[in-house]
Amino acid sequence: MDGTLWDSSENVAHSWTEKVRELGYDRPEITQEDIMGIMGLTMDRIADIIFSDLLKDERMELLDRCCEYENAYLLEHGGVLYPDLEETLQILGEKYELYIVSNCQSGYIEAFLEHYGFGKYFRDIECYGNNLLDKGSNIALIAERNGLDRAYYVGDIQGDYDSAMKAGCGFIHAAYGFGKIKEAVPELPCFNKLPELLRAIIV
């Protein structure tokens, strides 16, 4: 989702900084670069990186408070959509079933869908925050739950590729996103090229 459909890093950074200061922590500002560096990681790993100086229980408690506020903030303010996103979702939805799987907290995907009215384009969603399962397990869960016998995961970081391989599905690299992939895979230069790329690789 992050690095494939939108970039919420600036507003996530703003919301976390606001919440941390509201709770009385004397900490440096959380920057957009900080958030971009942890996009795609599971929540426990994010807490270990961003709040590494705190005890583990306190890290997770603070992250939970930040994420709760983040969901409300994004529901109101949204993020930065990649070009031609809705038009491309409409085209894709005419031929393919669309799903979202993310390592995010519960409510994050819903905030994205509700803010933009995109819920109509996606058949199902799943995330780490709902069940504490890694992305590969949740991709497999979505496939099983919806009776999919063939699927492609569009992601931007190495962990996305690894998760897709674990789930046994194909992978497309969103090269416009936050990361690189070591393996040779189909590359998507921008989201609006996805229908064309799928026509080329699905035979």
Secondary structure, 3 states (H helix, E strand, C coil): CECCCEECHHHHHHHHHHHHHHCCCCCCCCCHHHHHHHCCCCHHHHHHHHCCCCCHHHHHHHHHHHHHHHHHHHHHHCCEECCCHHHHHHHHHCCCCCEEEECCCCCHHHHHHHHHCCHHHCCEEEEHHHHCCCHHHHHHHHHHHCCCCCCEEEECCHHHHHHHHHHCCEEEEECCCCCCCCCCCCEECCHHHHHHHHHHHCC
